[in-house]
Amino acid sequence: DVAREAGIAALDCGAVDDAVRLCSAAVRLSPDDLGLQANLSLAYLLAADDEHAVECAKVAVEGAPNDEISKGVYSFVKDVIAGRRERPKRLSDVFPIR
């Protein structure tokens, strides 16, 4: 899916406005894909739009409560908003490459 991959690439580069736009487009194209909701949550978090970041993360977790990635994204979003973690600038700040 082109919109998914483009959104992830924008997140990875720290191109925040592009990430929000592309991840939003991906969700519009596949609204039932909860992984896309998690991606959009991260895009909003990078953009410091905390309200939308939490909202999208909640949708992902409520739709797939056993999905470890969505739960991790939700936890990360809440930690950033609470000041327990530094706000990420790109995707690798959330999921470090090992």
N, C-alpha and C positions, 0 to 999 in steps of 0.2 A: 504494500500500500504506500503510494508515493507521499501522501500527506503525513502519514505516521513517520516515515523515515526522514522527511524534510523537517518535521517538528523536532525529532530527536537530534538531527544534525544542528539545528539552530540552538537547541538547549546545550548541546555539547560545545558549541562555539561561544556561548554567552550572548548570542544575538537575541536579546530579550523580546523586543517588539515583534521580530519575525517568529520567535518561538510561540508567543501567545497567538498570533494570527494563524500560524500553520497548525498548531495543536487544536485551536478552536475549529478550524476547517475540518480536521480529521474527525473530531467529535460530531460535527454536523453530518459528515458523510457516513459515519458508523456509530450512531448514538448508543447502541447496546454494547459496544466494546469498552469494558470498564478499564482496561489498561490505558486506553486513550484518555479517559477521565483522570487517571493518575498522572499521565504526562502533562495534561493541561493544568493540573494542580501545581506541578513543579514549575511550569512556565509562569503561572501567576505568582508563585512564591518568589521567583527570580525578579519579577517585575514589581515586587513589594505590594502586590494586591492581595493582602492576607485574607480578606473576607472571601474572595473567590477561590483562593488556594484551599482554604478549609472546606468550602462548599463542595468543590470537585473531589477532594480526597474522601470526604464523607460518602459521596455518591459511589465512589469506587469500592470502599470498604463495605458499605451497606449492601451493595449488589453482589459482592463476592467476599463474605466475611472470613473465609479460610485462605484467601490469596495473600501470601506472605509479602509480596512486593507492594501491593496496595496498602497493607497494614503498615509496612515500613515507611512508605511515603507519608501516610497520615500521621504517624508518630513523628517523623522528621519535621513535617510542616508545623505541628503543634509545638515541638521543641524550639524551632526558630522563632515562632511568634512569641513564645514565653521567654525568649532570651537565653535559653539553655544551649543553643547552638548558633554559630555564626551564619548569617544569611548567605546562601550560596551565590556564586556568580556564574557558574556553569554546571552542567550535569555531573562532571567528574568531582565536583565538590560534594555532591550527594552520594554518588556511588564511585568511590575512588578506584582507579585502575590499579590492579595488583600485579 
